[in-house]
């Protein structure tokens, strides 16, 4: 017999994608989301940039753009939750339709364009939950029509510093024109330099808030080397690899495969893991990495960890598998750790 959660997931897939997503957030806000069982994180604890995670499975940015339901997703079993992307000012994002399920490929294409309610409402929700347990990160971006993108990131970082467990700089979405240009050496040096200064200034007054950087999977080895060099010279604590891809593998079958936007889900697994391994090699264990892209099973999460990820994040697979996927991944991770003789997740990182 199917569980109520499985039935609910199937019913939501009958709705248009954005309607289904909004309905899911409302259900979670009402306290009707799934709850993990006590003890299921046993043996999966790990530490990332000084943050103690009950397990290494995180919810990627994009699911909870406005920080409306982070605690519900922590209760569902995630070891940490990342909310956003949020921009300083509210914005509608790109015209609809802009979100497409590639059912045959277990993938998603989105061209949402940082649709969100803005920094003030977002920061207010983070402030309201500040004394609650659980690791909740803030993912920040720039408004589409801003005249100074780097200033937008500084404003965002300063606003959420101390309210979130960590802050992620998102310079890798393909759906804001020109945004990925911030991954080039000159703009990235200026961006990370200004944020490093803000981090030192705020840290001296309010304590340390780790700073993460999220990059694209569509990078060649030269770009990977450049990003690694700039990151090493600045106060970045963790690199997240990766965002969605503009690539379209020839294996895609869905009628939506030609839609513009970023592709995520199963078709991204191979590419994102290859780029993750290249970054792991570039840093040589000197910087923690989070692996994102295509995770839909414990085997996928394990592959990311063995390729160099200290933790992982997922989102798209929830659309097809539902929230019970988190518990299934954790069970499989424990089984693989036992079978391969690892006492902790940290021991397995980068051992492929």
C-alpha positions as CSV (number, residue, x, y, z in Angstrom):
1,X,0.0,0.0,0.0
2,X,1.3,3.4,-0.9
3,X,1.9,5.9,2.0
4,X,0.0,9.1,2.2
5,X,3.2,11.0,1.3
6,X,3.6,8.9,-1.9
7,X,0.0,9.5,-2.8
8,X,0.4,13.3,-2.2
9,X,3.5,13.4,-4.4
10,X,1.6,11.7,-7.2
11,X,-1.4,14.1,-6.9
12,X,0.9,17.2,-6.9
13,X,2.4,16.0,-10.2
14,X,-1.0,16.4,-11.8
15,X,-0.8,20.1,-11.2
16,X,1.3,22.5,-13.4
17,X,4.8,22.6,-11.9
18,X,4.7,26.1,-10.3
19,X,1.2,25.4,-8.9
20,X,2.4,22.1,-7.4
21,X,5.4,23.8,-5.9
22,X,3.3,26.6,-4.2
23,X,0.9,24.0,-2.9
24,X,3.8,22.0,-1.4
25,X,5.1,25.1,0.4
26,X,1.6,25.8,1.8
27,X,1.3,22.2,3.1
28,X,4.6,22.5,4.8
29,X,3.7,25.8,6.4
30,X,0.6,24.2,7.7
31,X,2.7,21.6,9.6
32,X,1.5,18.7,7.4
33,X,4.9,17.7,6.0
34,X,6.6,14.4,6.7
35,X,8.7,13.8,9.8
36,X,11.8,11.7,10.1
37,X,12.1,9.1,12.8
38,X,14.4,9.3,15.8
39,X,17.8,7.8,15.3
40,X,17.8,7.6,11.5
41,X,20.8,10.0,11.4
42,X,22.9,7.8,13.6
43,X,26.4,7.3,12.2
44,X,25.9,10.0,9.5
45,X,27.0,13.0,11.5
46,X,29.6,15.2,9.9
47,X,31.1,18.7,10.2
48,X,31.2,21.3,7.4
49,X,33.0,24.7,7.8
50,X,32.5,24.3,11.6
51,X,28.8,23.5,11.3
52,X,27.8,20.3,12.9
53,X,25.4,18.5,10.5
54,X,23.3,15.5,11.8
55,X,23.7,14.0,8.3
56,X,25.3,15.2,5.0
57,X,22.1,15.4,2.9
58,X,21.0,19.0,2.3
59,X,18.1,20.6,0.5
60,X,19.4,22.7,-2.3
61,X,18.4,26.4,-2.9
62,X,15.4,26.9,-5.2
63,X,12.9,24.8,-3.3
64,X,12.3,27.4,-0.5
65,X,13.1,30.7,-2.2
66,X,11.5,32.9,0.5
67,X,12.5,31.0,3.6
68,X,8.9,30.0,4.3
69,X,9.4,26.4,5.4
70,X,13.0,25.6,6.4
71,X,12.0,23.9,9.7
72,X,9.5,21.7,8.0
73,X,12.2,20.4,5.7
74,X,14.6,19.9,8.6
75,X,11.8,17.8,10.2
76,X,11.6,15.8,7.0
77,X,15.1,14.5,7.6
78,X,17.5,16.9,5.8
79,X,20.7,17.6,7.6
80,X,20.7,21.2,6.5
81,X,18.5,23.4,4.4
82,X,19.4,26.3,2.0
83,X,16.8,29.0,1.3
84,X,16.8,31.3,-1.7
85,X,17.9,32.6,-4.0
86,X,16.9,36.0,-2.6
87,X,17.6,39.4,-4.1
88,X,17.7,42.8,-2.4
89,X,14.4,43.9,-4.0
90,X,11.4,41.7,-4.8
91,X,11.1,40.6,-8.4
92,X,8.7,38.5,-10.5
93,X,11.2,36.6,-12.5
94,X,10.9,35.6,-16.1
95,X,7.5,35.2,-17.9
96,X,5.5,32.0,-17.5
97,X,5.7,29.1,-18.3
98,X,9.2,28.8,-17.0
99,X,9.3,25.5,-15.2
100,X,9.1,22.2,-17.0
101,X,9.2,18.6,-15.8
102,X,11.1,16.2,-18.1
103,X,9.4,13.1,-16.8
104,X,11.0,10.6,-19.2
105,X,14.4,11.9,-18.2
106,X,13.8,12.4,-14.5
107,X,14.9,16.0,-15.0
108,X,13.7,19.6,-14.8
109,X,14.3,22.7,-16.8
110,X,13.7,26.1,-15.2
111,X,14.1,29.7,-16.3
112,X,12.5,31.2,-13.2
113,X,14.9,34.1,-13.0
114,X,15.3,34.6,-9.2
115,X,11.6,35.1,-8.6
116,X,11.3,36.0,-4.9
117,X,9.7,38.3,-2.3
118,X,12.8,40.3,-1.6
119,X,15.4,40.6,1.2
120,X,13.3,42.3,3.9
121,X,10.6,39.7,4.2
122,X,13.2,36.9,3.8
123,X,15.4,38.3,6.6
124,X,12.4,38.8,8.8
125,X,11.6,35.1,8.5
126,X,15.1,34.0,9.3
127,X,15.2,36.4,12.3
128,X,12.0,34.8,13.6
129,X,13.5,31.3,13.6
130,X,17.0,32.3,14.8
131,X,16.8,30.5,18.1
132,X,15.4,27.3,16.7
133,X,17.8,24.3,16.1
134,X,19.0,23.2,12.7
135,X,21.4,24.4,10.0
136,X,19.6,26.9,7.6
137,X,21.7,28.7,5.0
138,X,20.8,31.8,2.9
139,X,21.5,31.8,-0.8
140,X,21.8,35.4,-2.2
141,X,21.8,36.9,-5.7
142,X,21.5,40.2,-7.6
143,X,18.4,41.8,-9.1
144,X,18.1,41.5,-12.8
145,X,17.9,45.3,-13.4
146,X,20.5,46.4,-10.8
147,X,23.2,48.8,-11.9
148,X,25.7,47.3,-9.5
149,X,25.5,43.5,-9.1
150,X,28.4,43.2,-6.7
151,X,26.8,45.8,-4.5
152,X,23.6,43.7,-4.4
153,X,25.6,40.8,-3.1
154,X,27.2,42.9,-0.4
155,X,23.8,44.2,0.7
156,X,22.4,40.7,0.8
157,X,25.3,39.3,2.8
158,X,25.2,42.1,5.3
159,X,21.4,41.7,5.7
160,X,21.4,38.0,6.5
161,X,24.7,37.8,8.3
162,X,24.0,36.3,11.8
163,X,20.5,35.3,10.8
164,X,21.5,32.3,8.7
165,X,23.9,29.5,9.6
166,X,25.9,30.3,6.4
167,X,25.5,32.4,3.3
168,X,25.9,31.2,-0.3
169,X,26.9,33.5,-3.1
170,X,25.0,32.4,-6.2
171,X,26.8,33.6,-9.4
172,X,26.0,30.6,-11.5
173,X,22.3,30.7,-12.4
174,X,21.9,30.8,-16.2
175,X,18.6,32.6,-16.0
176,X,19.8,36.1,-15.2
177,X,21.6,37.5,-18.3
178,X,25.3,38.0,-17.7
179,X,25.3,36.7,-14.1
180,X,27.7,33.8,-14.9
181,X,30.2,36.4,-16.0
182,X,30.9,37.0,-12.3
183,X,32.7,33.7,-12.4
184,X,35.4,35.3,-14.6
185,X,38.7,36.2,-12.9
186,X,38.3,40.0,-12.7
187,X,34.7,40.2,-11.6
188,X,35.1,37.2,-9.2
189,X,38.2,38.8,-7.6
190,X,36.2,42.1,-7.0
191,X,33.1,40.3,-5.7
192,X,34.9,37.9,-3.3
193,X,37.3,40.7,-2.3
194,X,34.4,43.0,-1.2
195,X,32.6,40.1,0.4
196,X,35.7,39.0,2.3
197,X,36.1,42.6,3.6
198,X,32.4,42.6,4.8
199,X,32.9,39.2,6.3
200,X,35.9,40.3,8.4
201,X,34.1,43.5,9.5
202,X,30.9,41.8,10.5
203,X,32.7,38.8,12.0
204,X,34.6,41.0,14.3
205,X,31.4,42.5,15.7
206,X,28.8,39.7,15.4
207,X,30.8,36.4,15.1
208,X,31.6,34.1,12.2
209,X,29.1,33.3,9.5
210,X,30.6,30.9,6.9
211,X,30.6,32.1,3.3
212,X,29.9,29.6,0.5
213,X,30.2,30.1,-3.3
214,X,28.0,28.2,-5.8
215,X,29.4,27.6,-9.3
216,X,28.1,26.4,-12.6
217,X,28.8,22.9,-14.1
218,X,29.5,24.4,-17.5
219,X,33.2,25.1,-16.8
220,X,36.3,24.0,-18.6
221,X,39.6,23.1,-16.8
222,X,40.9,26.6,-17.3
223,X,37.9,28.2,-15.7
224,X,38.1,25.7,-12.8
225,X,41.7,26.6,-12.2
226,X,40.9,30.3,-12.3
227,X,38.0,30.0,-9.8
228,X,40.1,27.8,-7.5
229,X,42.9,30.4,-7.5
230,X,40.5,33.3,-6.7
231,X,38.7,31.3,-4.0
232,X,42.0,30.4,-2.3
233,X,42.9,34.1,-2.1
234,X,39.6,35.1,-0.4
235,X,37.5,34.1,2.6
236,X,35.4,31.4,1.1
237,X,34.7,28.5,3.4
238,X,32.9,26.0,1.1
239,X,32.4,25.6,-2.7
240,X,29.1,24.3,-4.0
241,X,29.4,22.3,-7.2
242,X,27.1,22.8,-9.1
243,X,24.1,24.8,-10.3
244,X,22.0,23.8,-13.3
245,X,23.5,23.3,-16.8
246,X,22.8,25.0,-20.1
247,X,24.0,21.8,-21.8
248,X,21.4,19.4,-23.4
249,X,22.6,15.8,-23.5
250,X,21.7,13.9,-26.6
251,X,20.0,11.3,-24.5
252,X,17.1,13.6,-23.5
253,X,13.7,12.2,-24.5
254,X,11.2,14.6,-23.2
255,X,9.2,16.9,-25.4
256,X,10.4,19.8,-23.2
257,X,14.1,19.1,-23.8
258,X,14.5,22.1,-26.0
259,X,13.2,24.7,-23.5
260,X,15.6,27.4,-22.6
261,X,16.9,27.5,-19.0
262,X,18.9,25.5,-16.6
263,X,18.6,21.7,-16.7
264,X,18.7,19.8,-13.4
265,X,17.9,16.3,-12.2
266,X,19.3,13.0,-13.4
267,X,20.7,14.3,-16.7
268,X,23.0,16.6,-14.7
269,X,24.5,13.8,-12.5
270,X,27.5,12.8,-14.7
271,X,28.6,16.3,-15.7
272,X,28.3,17.8,-12.2
273,X,30.2,14.9,-10.6
274,X,33.0,15.3,-13.2
275,X,33.3,19.0,-12.4
276,X,33.2,18.3,-8.7
277,X,36.1,15.8,-9.0
278,X,38.1,18.4,-10.9
279,X,37.6,21.0,-8.2
280,X,38.5,18.4,-5.6
281,X,41.7,17.8,-7.4
282,X,42.4,21.6,-7.8
283,X,41.9,22.2,-4.0
284,X,43.7,19.0,-3.0
285,X,41.5,18.7,0.1
286,X,42.2,22.3,1.1
287,X,38.5,23.4,0.8
288,X,35.3,21.5,1.7
289,X,33.0,20.9,-1.3
290,X,29.2,20.3,-1.5
291,X,28.1,18.1,-4.4
292,X,24.9,19.0,-6.2
293,X,23.3,17.8,-9.4
294,X,21.3,14.7,-10.2
295,X,21.2,13.0,-6.8
296,X,18.3,10.6,-6.7
297,X,19.6,7.7,-4.7
298,X,22.1,6.7,-2.0
299,X,24.4,5.5,-4.8
300,X,24.3,9.0,-6.3
301,X,25.1,10.7,-3.0
302,X,27.9,8.2,-2.4
303,X,29.4,8.9,-5.8
304,X,29.5,12.6,-5.0
305,X,31.1,11.9,-1.6
306,X,33.7,9.6,-3.1
307,X,34.4,12.2,-5.7
308,X,35.3,14.8,-3.0
309,X,32.1,16.2,-1.5
310,X,31.9,16.6,2.3
311,X,28.1,16.9,1.9
312,X,25.5,16.9,-0.8
313,X,22.3,18.7,-1.8
314,X,19.3,17.7,-3.8
315,X,16.0,19.2,-5.0
316,X,14.8,18.0,-8.4
317,X,14.5,14.3,-7.5
318,X,12.0,15.2,-4.8
319,X,9.6,16.2,-7.6
320,X,9.6,12.6,-8.8
321,X,10.4,10.6,-5.7
322,X,8.8,12.6,-2.9
323,X,10.3,13.4,0.5
324,X,10.7,9.8,1.5
325,X,13.8,9.9,-0.8
326,X,15.8,11.5,2.0
327,X,15.3,8.6,4.4
328,X,16.1,6.1,1.6
329,X,19.4,7.9,0.8
330,X,20.4,7.9,4.4
331,X,19.7,4.2,4.8
332,X,21.7,3.4,1.7
333,X,24.6,5.6,2.8
334,X,24.8,3.8,6.1
335,X,24.9,0.5,4.3
336,X,27.6,1.6,1.9
337,X,29.7,2.9,4.8
338,X,29.4,-0.4,6.6
339,X,30.2,-2.5,3.5
340,X,33.3,-0.4,2.6
341,X,34.6,-0.1,6.1
342,X,34.2,3.7,6.8
343,X,33.3,4.7,10.3
344,X,32.4,8.3,9.3
345,X,31.3,10.2,6.2
346,X,34.4,12.3,6.5
347,X,36.6,9.2,6.0
348,X,34.9,8.4,2.6
349,X,35.4,11.9,1.1
350,X,37.5,11.9,-2.0
351,X,38.3,8.2,-1.9
352,X,37.1,7.1,-5.4
